[in-house]
């Protein structure tokens, strides 16, 4: 139960965290440091507070509001950085982790000036955090200038954290271009399907054709759709299973279509294709980890985020429902 609670709370997403590829950008206004958060569906003062490890009683007045003020989707909030949730040195306690915060280099800025603007951190520290050999930086470059301190079991931001501030920050490869590109759809207005033309093809092209005409086809919806196709092309074997599924609650996916899942015997990071056999609707989700032990998971094949269930037109109140799951075997 504890493991399940840990994973599910981490999924109370997402930061306005925009994505795996998006960094948390820090801002300085008259010496006060803060982050910006865009309110998403089903968020409230308290869920946002847990996300950034700060009391809602500090967030509201920082925005000229009270806790009685309603929040609207798309509303911009300033998230204060205080001694309780901001750090530039040390080792995180067992229940916390440090999440890198970034500044985008502007014209005429050097490491010394940037360090002075963000709590007078030294150029030496900035070079260490950003793996810089020299002080040469360029306009538009993103630099780590501090760390958000969050609770592991309360904030999904913890997924991008480090235990020690003196650890080098690992850069996550950008996959925005490949995943954000929509798959072309043939117009349904065509009078008749085109006749096949005999052509020679490479093994890679043949594999792609097989993928597009099999149960591993990328038809469907979700941010991870194209990444699924990439994984399919790089693996020679697929597996498809039918079984019972269930839902966990998450604020992720409602706006960015980033769907997540928990599933046994599959590597974390694998993208799975989930089909609702009742209506043939399909979504793509990233597996975060295994199903924790417990009666609530006995006999389950997979658990999916409630945004994924909604896209599949599944009633969230249904405790269990059938689902077909396909994925590339690693």
C-alpha positions in Angstrom: 0.0 0.0 0.0 2.8 2.4 0.9 4.5 1.8 -2.5 1.2 2.3 -4.3 0.5 5.5 -2.4 4.0 6.8 -3.3 3.6 6.2 -7.0 0.0 7.5 -7.2 0.8 10.7 -5.3 3.7 11.3 -7.6 1.3 11.2 -10.4 -0.8 14.1 -9.1 0.6 16.0 -12.0 1.8 18.0 -13.4 3.4 20.8 -12.7 2.4 22.9 -14.8 5.4 20.9 -15.3 4.9 21.0 -18.7 6.7 17.9 -19.6 9.7 15.8 -19.4 11.5 18.2 -21.6 10.4 21.4 -19.8 12.5 23.0 -17.1 11.2 24.9 -14.1 12.2 28.5 -14.7 13.0 30.7 -11.8 12.2 34.4 -11.7 13.5 37.3 -9.7 11.3 40.3 -8.9 12.8 42.9 -6.6 15.0 40.3 -4.9 12.1 37.9 -4.4 12.5 34.5 -6.1 9.5 32.7 -7.4 8.2 30.1 -10.0 5.2 30.4 -12.3 2.5 27.9 -12.2 -0.4 27.6 -14.6 -3.5 26.2 -13.0 -4.8 22.9 -14.5 -8.0 21.0 -14.3 -8.9 19.7 -10.8 -6.1 21.6 -9.1 -6.7 23.6 -5.9 -4.6 25.6 -3.5 -3.6 22.5 -1.5 -2.6 20.3 -4.4 -0.5 23.1 -5.8 1.1 23.7 -2.4 2.0 20.0 -2.2 3.5 20.2 -5.6 6.0 22.9 -4.7 6.3 22.1 -1.0 4.9 25.3 0.3 1.8 26.2 2.3 -1.2 27.6 0.4 -1.2 30.3 3.0 2.0 31.6 1.4 0.9 31.2 -2.2 -2.4 33.1 -1.9 -1.1 36.4 -0.5 1.9 36.3 -2.9 -0.7 36.6 -5.7 -2.9 39.2 -3.9 -5.6 36.5 -3.2 -7.0 34.6 -0.3 -7.7 30.9 0.2 -11.4 31.6 -0.4 -10.5 32.9 -3.9 -11.5 30.4 -6.6 -8.9 29.2 -9.1 -9.5 29.0 -12.8 -8.0 26.7 -15.4 -5.2 28.6 -17.1 -4.7 31.1 -14.3 -1.1 32.1 -13.6 0.2 31.9 -10.0 3.5 33.0 -8.5 5.0 30.3 -6.3 7.3 31.9 -3.7 10.7 30.3 -3.1 11.5 30.4 0.6 14.0 28.8 3.0 11.6 25.9 3.3 11.4 25.0 -0.4 14.5 26.5 -2.0 18.1 25.4 -1.6 21.5 25.9 -3.1 23.6 23.5 -1.0 23.3 20.4 1.1 22.0 16.8 1.0 18.2 16.2 0.9 16.6 14.4 3.8 15.3 10.8 3.1 11.8 12.0 2.4 12.8 15.0 0.1 14.7 15.6 -3.1 16.1 18.6 -4.9 14.7 19.6 -8.3 16.8 21.8 -10.6 15.6 25.4 -11.3 16.7 27.2 -14.4 17.5 30.7 -15.6 17.6 31.5 -19.3 20.7 33.6 -20.1 19.9 37.1 -21.4 22.0 39.6 -23.2 25.1 41.0 -21.4 24.7 38.4 -18.6 27.7 36.5 -17.3 28.0 33.8 -14.6 28.9 36.4 -11.9 25.9 38.6 -12.6 23.5 35.7 -12.8 24.9 34.3 -9.5 24.3 37.7 -7.8 20.7 37.8 -9.1 19.9 34.4 -7.6 20.9 34.5 -4.0 24.5 35.4 -4.6 25.5 31.9 -5.7 29.1 31.7 -6.8 30.3 31.2 -10.4 32.1 28.1 -9.3 28.9 26.5 -8.2 27.1 27.5 -11.4 29.9 25.9 -13.4 29.7 22.7 -11.4 25.9 22.4 -11.5 25.9 23.0 -15.3 29.0 20.9 -16.2 30.8 24.0 -17.6 34.5 23.9 -18.1 34.7 27.7 -18.6 32.6 30.8 -17.9 31.6 31.2 -21.6 27.8 31.1 -21.9 25.4 32.1 -24.6 22.1 34.0 -24.9 19.2 31.6 -24.5 21.2 29.0 -22.7 19.5 27.5 -19.7 21.5 27.3 -16.5 20.7 25.7 -13.2 20.8 28.4 -10.5 19.1 26.7 -7.6 16.9 23.8 -6.5 13.3 23.4 -5.4 13.1 21.1 -2.3 10.0 18.9 -2.5 8.6 15.9 -0.7 9.1 12.6 -2.6 5.6 11.3 -1.7 3.8 14.5 -2.5 5.1 16.0 -5.7 5.6 14.5 -9.2 8.5 17.0 -9.6 10.5 14.6 -7.4 10.9 12.4 -10.5 13.4 14.9 -11.9 15.3 15.5 -8.6 18.7 14.7 -7.2 19.7 13.8 -3.6 22.8 16.0 -3.4 23.2 19.5 -4.8 26.8 18.9 -5.7 25.7 16.1 -8.1 26.0 16.9 -11.9 22.6 17.6 -13.4 21.7 15.1 -16.0 20.3 16.6 -19.2 17.2 14.8 -20.5 17.4 14.4 -24.3 14.7 16.4 -26.0 12.0 14.4 -27.7 9.6 17.2 -28.4 10.0 17.2 -32.1 9.5 13.5 -32.5 6.5 13.2 -30.1 4.8 16.4 -30.9 4.6 15.8 -34.6 1.2 14.6 -35.6 0.7 11.5 -37.7 -0.7 12.4 -41.1 -4.3 11.3 -41.6 -5.7 10.3 -45.0 -8.7 12.3 -45.9 -11.9 10.3 -45.7 -13.3 12.3 -48.6 -11.1 10.2 -51.1 -13.3 8.7 -53.8 -11.5 5.3 -53.6 -8.3 3.9 -52.0 -5.2 4.2 -54.0 -4.0 1.0 -55.7 -0.8 -0.5 -54.3 2.3 0.1 -56.3 5.0 -2.5 -56.4 8.2 -1.0 -55.1 11.4 -2.3 -53.6 11.8 -1.4 -49.9 14.5 -1.6 -47.3 14.1 -3.9 -44.2 13.4 -0.8 -42.1 10.6 0.3 -44.5 9.2 -3.2 -44.5 9.2 -3.2 -40.7 7.4 0.2 -40.6 4.8 -1.1 -43.0 4.2 -4.1 -40.7 3.8 -1.8 -37.7 1.3 0.4 -39.5 -0.9 -2.6 -40.5 -0.8 -4.6 -37.3 -2.0 -4.3 -33.8 0.9 -2.1 -33.1 -0.4 0.7 -35.4 0.1 4.2 -33.9 -3.6 5.1 -34.6 -5.0 6.5 -31.4 -4.3 9.5 -29.2 -1.8 10.6 -26.6 1.4 12.5 -26.3 3.5 9.3 -26.4 2.0 8.0 -29.7 5.0 8.7 -31.8 7.4 7.4 -29.2 5.5 4.1 -29.2 6.1 3.9 -33.0 9.8 4.5 -32.4 10.0 1.8 -29.8 8.1 -0.5 -32.2 10.6 0.1 -35.0 13.6 -0.7 -32.8 12.2 -4.0 -31.5 11.5 -7.2 -33.4 8.9 -8.7 -31.1 5.6 -7.5 -29.8 3.2 -8.7 -27.1 -0.5 -8.2 -26.8 -2.4 -9.1 -23.7 -6.1 -8.8 -22.7 -7.0 -8.4 -19.1 -8.6 -6.5 -16.3 -7.7 -2.8 -15.9 -8.3 -0.2 -13.2 -7.8 3.6 -12.8 -5.8 5.8 -10.5 -6.4 9.5 -10.0 -3.9 12.0 -11.5 -4.1 15.6 -12.7 -1.8 14.7 -15.7 -3.1 14.2 -19.2 -6.2 16.4 -19.1 -4.6 19.1 -21.2 -1.3 17.7 -22.5 -2.6 14.1 -23.2 0.3 12.6 -21.3 -1.1 9.3 -20.1 0.6 7.0 -17.6 0.2 3.5 -16.4 1.4 0.9 -13.9 2.1 -2.6 -15.1 4.1 -5.7 -14.1 6.8 -7.5 -16.1 7.5 -4.5 -18.3 10.4 -2.0 -18.2 9.6 1.5 -16.9 9.5 4.0 -19.7 7.9 1.5 -22.2 5.0 3.0 -24.1 2.0 0.8 -24.3 -1.0 0.9 -26.6 -4.2 0.5 -24.7 -7.5 -0.4 -26.5 -11.0 -0.3 -25.0 -12.5 -3.4 -26.6 -16.0 -2.0 -26.0 -15.6 0.9 -28.5 -12.1 0.3 -30.1 -10.8 3.6 -28.8 -7.0 3.6 -28.3 -4.6 5.7 -26.2 -0.8 5.5 -25.6 0.6 5.6 -22.1 4.0 5.5 -20.5 4.6 2.8 -17.9 6.1 4.3 -14.7 6.6 1.1 -12.7 5.0 -2.1 -11.4 1.7 -2.7 -9.8 2.4 -2.7 -6.0 1.3 -5.7 -4.1 -2.1 -5.5 -2.5 -5.7 -6.9 -2.8 -6.7 -3.9 -4.9 -4.3 -5.0 -7.6 -4.9 -8.8 -7.5 -5.7 -10.0 -11.0 -5.1 -6.7 -12.6 -3.2 -6.4 -15.9 -2.7 -2.6 -15.8 -3.8 0.6 -14.0 -4.1 3.7 -16.1 -4.5 7.4 -15.2 -8.0 8.8 -15.0 -7.3 11.1 -17.9 -6.5 8.1 -20.0 -9.7 6.3 -18.9 -11.7 9.4 -19.9 -10.2 9.4 -23.3 -11.1 5.7 -23.7 -14.6 6.6 -22.7 -14.4 4.5 -19.5 -16.4 5.5 -16.5 -14.0 6.3 -13.7 -16.4 4.7 -11.2 -16.0 1.3 -12.8 -13.6 -0.5 -10.5 -12.5 -2.8 -13.2 -12.9 -3.0 -17.0 -11.4 -5.1 -19.8 -8.5 -3.7 -21.8 -6.1 -4.9 -24.5 -2.5 -3.8 -24.0 0.2 -4.0 -26.8 3.8 -3.1 -26.5 7.3 -3.8 -27.9 9.2 -6.5 -26.0 12.6 -5.2 -24.9 
